[in-house]
Amino acid sequence: MTTITAYVNYNGTCEEAFNFYASIFTGSSLSFDRFSSMPNADQMPESDKNKIMHAALTLENQGLIMGSDVLQGNDDVT
């Protein structure tokens, strides 16, 4: 059986993308961790706190897709 493991970076749309992926892959398990849950998050710009630090979508018998949002000042990631 072929499985996939991927990690993708987003410019603020990680949550939207992963919710879409979860709607396509039935039997999947989705979890999010936000930058606001980090120690010293109070020192982050407000615009970054709600971004996704880590998303994981476990695909039933097919693998894992992970991702995160790029923080402010690191927008050059493609």
TORKOL-4160 file (C-alpha; in steps of 0.2 Angstrom, whole numbers, padded with zeros to 4 digits, m for minus):
78
<pt num="1" X="0000" Y="0000" Z="0000"/>
<pt num="2" X="0006" Y="0017" Z="m0004"/>
<pt num="3" X="0006" Y="0031" Z="0009"/>
<pt num="4" X="0010" Y="0049" Z="0009"/>
<pt num="5" X="0019" Y="0060" Z="0022"/>
<pt num="6" X="0020" Y="0079" Z="0017"/>
<pt num="7" X="0023" Y="0095" Z="0026"/>
<pt num="8" X="0016" Y="0111" Z="0018"/>
<pt num="9" X="0019" Y="0130" Z="0023"/>
<pt num="10" X="0005" Y="0142" Z="0021"/>
<pt num="11" X="0003" Y="0161" Z="0022"/>
<pt num="12" X="m0011" Y="0162" Z="0034"/>
<pt num="13" X="m0022" Y="0149" Z="0026"/>
<pt num="14" X="m0017" Y="0133" Z="0034"/>
<pt num="15" X="m0033" Y="0131" Z="0044"/>
<pt num="16" X="m0044" Y="0134" Z="0029"/>
<pt num="17" X="m0033" Y="0122" Z="0019"/>
<pt num="18" X="m0033" Y="0108" Z="0032"/>
<pt num="19" X="m0052" Y="0109" Z="0035"/>
<pt num="20" X="m0054" Y="0107" Z="0016"/>
<pt num="21" X="m0043" Y="0092" Z="0015"/>
<pt num="22" X="m0052" Y="0084" Z="0030"/>
<pt num="23" X="m0068" Y="0086" Z="0021"/>
<pt num="24" X="m0061" Y="0076" Z="0006"/>
<pt num="25" X="m0052" Y="0062" Z="0015"/>
<pt num="26" X="m0066" Y="0053" Z="0025"/>
<pt num="27" X="m0060" Y="0044" Z="0041"/>
<pt num="28" X="m0046" Y="0057" Z="0044"/>
<pt num="29" X="m0041" Y="0064" Z="0060"/>
<pt num="30" X="m0037" Y="0083" Z="0061"/>
<pt num="31" X="m0028" Y="0093" Z="0075"/>
<pt num="32" X="m0021" Y="0111" Z="0076"/>
<pt num="33" X="m0009" Y="0119" Z="0088"/>
<pt num="34" X="m0008" Y="0138" Z="0087"/>
<pt num="35" X="0006" Y="0150" Z="0090"/>
<pt num="36" X="m0004" Y="0158" Z="0104"/>
<pt num="37" X="m0001" Y="0142" Z="0114"/>
<pt num="38" X="0018" Y="0144" Z="0114"/>
<pt num="39" X="0028" Y="0151" Z="0129"/>
<pt num="40" X="0030" Y="0169" Z="0128"/>
<pt num="41" X="0016" Y="0171" Z="0115"/>
<pt num="42" X="0012" Y="0188" Z="0123"/>
<pt num="43" X="0028" Y="0194" Z="0115"/>
<pt num="44" X="0022" Y="0190" Z="0097"/>
<pt num="45" X="0013" Y="0201" Z="0085"/>
<pt num="46" X="m0006" Y="0200" Z="0087"/>
<pt num="47" X="m0007" Y="0195" Z="0069"/>
<pt num="48" X="0003" Y="0179" Z="0072"/>
<pt num="49" X="m0005" Y="0173" Z="0088"/>
<pt num="50" X="m0020" Y="0164" Z="0079"/>
<pt num="51" X="m0010" Y="0157" Z="0065"/>
<pt num="52" X="m0007" Y="0138" Z="0065"/>
<pt num="53" X="0010" Y="0132" Z="0072"/>
<pt num="54" X="0007" Y="0114" Z="0068"/>
<pt num="55" X="m0008" Y="0105" Z="0059"/>
<pt num="56" X="m0009" Y="0087" Z="0057"/>
<pt num="57" X="m0021" Y="0077" Z="0046"/>
<pt num="58" X="m0020" Y="0058" Z="0048"/>
<pt num="59" X="m0027" Y="0049" Z="0033"/>
<pt num="60" X="m0034" Y="0033" Z="0037"/>
<pt num="61" X="m0022" Y="0020" Z="0030"/>
<pt num="62" X="m0015" Y="0032" Z="0018"/>
<pt num="63" X="m0002" Y="0043" Z="0028"/>
<pt num="64" X="0000" Y="0060" Z="0036"/>
<pt num="65" X="m0001" Y="0078" Z="0030"/>
<pt num="66" X="0006" Y="0091" Z="0041"/>
<pt num="67" X="0008" Y="0110" Z="0039"/>
<pt num="68" X="0010" Y="0127" Z="0047"/>
<pt num="69" X="0007" Y="0146" Z="0043"/>
<pt num="70" X="0022" Y="0157" Z="0040"/>
<pt num="71" X="0025" Y="0170" Z="0053"/>
<pt num="72" X="0025" Y="0189" Z="0050"/>
<pt num="73" X="0042" Y="0194" Z="0043"/>
<pt num="74" X="0045" Y="0177" Z="0035"/>
<pt num="75" X="0033" Y="0179" Z="0020"/>
<pt num="76" X="0046" Y="0174" Z="0007"/>
<pt num="77" X="0043" Y="0155" Z="0009"/>
<pt num="78" X="0035" Y="0148" Z="m0006"/>
